[in-house]
Amino acid sequence: MASTLRSSEWYSGDDRNSYIHRAWMRRGLPHDFDSRPQIAIANTASDLTPCNAHLTEIAQSVKNGIYEAGGIPLELPVVSLGETQVRPTAMLWRNMAAMATEEMLRANPIDGVVLLGGCDKTIPSLLMAAASVDIPAVVVPGGPMLTGTFRGEPLGCGTDVWRLSEEVRAGTLSQQQFLKSESSMIRSKGHCNTMGTASTMALVAEALGIVIPGVAGTPAPDSRLLEAAHEAGRLSVELVREDRRPSTFLTKGSFHNAIVALAAIGGSTNAVVHLLAIAGRLGIDITIDDFDRIGAEVPLLVNLQPAGQYLMDDLHRAGGFLAVLKEVQDLLDPTAVTITGKPLIDHLADAEIWDKDVITPRETPLIPAAGISVLRGSLAPGGAIIKPAAASAHLLKHRGRAVVFDSIEDFHNRIDDPELDIDETSVMVLRGCGPKGYPGMPEVSNMPLPKKLLEAGVRDMVRICDGRMSGTAYGTVILHVTPEAAAGGPLALVRTGDRISLDVRNRRLDLEVPPEELAARTPNQATLDGYAKPRRGWERLYVDHVLQADTGADLDFLVGSSGSKVSRESH
């Protein structure tokens, strides 16, 4: 054990302050303030975060494990962000949730923490907080929901929302049938059952090494998740006794493994901004180019929506995440250690694929090279990303005429106008959706196609945006364009009729406008009017200090860490 528990700075001694700290914690439960580690359970449960609503049940199993191992469990509700509910976008508050959690972990007399998250932004914000305060921490992911069915077919939440809604607009599915599918989609507790951002971040956190190996991806209703939560509680006490903090095992090799895993599972593009932000808190030098360098040639092995066919409980029964990692073991960093104190690769020996349709062997991948590609060029000097596994192969090299939308409101107002001058060869451009411009970088990049083109059978087009898209989404979408329009990027200067060329193989995204002409342009008034202009509160702080997507969209004053030390007393 560390020579002195951190909590002893509050509880040890016989003066007035230590008396107050101890006395107010005596509420009928026995407390040993000298030798039993005080373990917080950072719980993002909320009725308004449906994917996390069951985490209080998980917390009880964590408590039991902490008690059993000799610790004292202390539940700590923290900021909860429900991707499906909050407006304008949950990403606006990821950094706030991370900051608030960090401050509460530092301010309180705790020695370690168990982090409970599920919905998209909760695990990233918890990891950012834990990295910045650097006390022993372990993540328990809330797990995906079970598969629902509609008209006898499996229904993937998220991905099938996009697909079915487009069929309604195309006239091939009635509004009545679409609404009927709503009650079929959410079958159980848990987060999205596709390889969306929630599933991706749970698996990527395990690849980083901060989830007990073999736990991520366990369905939320599965009793084995409660067993794993109990074990995480036990492990948190061990982490304190051995002083095993995030900074002692999260290394550049850990992020290498996370990037390999991201490609092999066909994970969400949102993992890019989250991993960059987490690395920034740890002081680890990771750039967007590392995602291309490490992950671009990694094969896609997981046949899950949106890049494939199946859903998360299929992945679990087919062998789970460790079976996927075993197939790409030679690509992993063998030195990267996990929360258990052992290298990640040491946990792969017994992993086995039980269904080769769901987890394809390395020799027969779904896509031989499926990692995220980083594009640069005159339209994205700071970089942009595309997920080839979710794109249409015939559009990965394309040249077309830009059709520009100055804001999300402009897009909604005009996209279904029969007079809109657009065809399937056009390149749809939406701006004002970056971290500063919206604000918060919403998931709007996978723009719905024009109704008249859907009715003609078109199902994909090249789309470009400075925002994000849901991990459940699909299509030939170039997103995270940097610098964003509101930060002075060239995206603000594109005009309808300009030619744009995309060449994913050569990693190019170019606006075919002479540099001297582009330099003479200024953003039009509609573009400027679409940018966020908050006067006060978090939005004002965010817009004034948020960084661009290519570094993780953290706030400039939150990058790095402050440690766990609190120097002054409260009384």
Sequence and secondary structure as in RCSB ss.txt:
>XXXX:A:sequence
MASTLRSSEWYSGDDRNSYIHRAWMRRGLPHDFDSRPQIAIANTASDLTPCNAHLTEIAQSVKNGIYEAGGIPLE
LPVVSLGETQVRPTAMLWRNMAAMATEEMLRANPIDGVVLLGGCDKTIPSLLMAAASVDIPAVVVPGGPMLTGTF
RGEPLGCGTDVWRLSEEVRAGTLSQQQFLKSESSMIRSKGHCNTMGTASTMALVAEALGIVIPGVAGTPAPDSRL
LEAAHEAGRLSVELVREDRRPSTFLTKGSFHNAIVALAAIGGSTNAVVHLLAIAGRLGIDITIDDFDRIGAEVPL
LVNLQPAGQYLMDDLHRAGGFLAVLKEVQDLLDPTAVTITGKPLIDHLADAEIWDKDVITPRETPLIPAAGISVL
RGSLAPGGAIIKPAAASAHLLKHRGRAVVFDSIEDFHNRIDDPELDIDETSVMVLRGCGPKGYPGMPEVSNMPLP
KKLLEAGVRDMVRICDGRMSGTAYGTVILHVTPEAAAGGPLALVRTGDRISLDVRNRRLDLEVPPEELAARTPNQ
ATLDGYAKPRRGWERLYVDHVLQADTGADLDFLVGSSGSKVSRESH
>XXXX:A:secstr
  SS TTHHHH SSSHHHHHHHHTT SSS   TTTS EEEEEE   TTSGGGTTHHHHHHHHHHHHHHTT EEEE
EE     TTT SS GGGGHHHHHHHHHHHHHHSS SEEEEEE STTHHHHHHHHHHHH   EEEEE  B   EEE
TTEEE TTHHHHHHHHHHHHTSS HHHHHHHHHHH  SSSB SSSSHHHHHHHHHHHHT B TT TT  TT HHH
HHHHHHHHHHHHHHHHTT  HHHH  HHHHHHHHHHHHHHT  THHHHHHHHHHHHHT    HHHHHHHHTT  B
 B BTTTSSB HHHHHHTTHHHHHHHHTGGGS TT B TTSSBGGGG TT   S TTTB  TTS SBSS S EEE
EETTEEEEEEE GGGS GGGSEEEEEEEEESSHHHHHHHTT TT    TT EEEE S STTTTTS  B  S    
HHHHHTT    EEEESSB  TT  SSEEEEEES GGGT GGGG  TT EEEEETTTTEEEE S HHHHHH    H
HHHHHS    SHHHHHHHHHB  GGGTS BTTTSS   S   S   
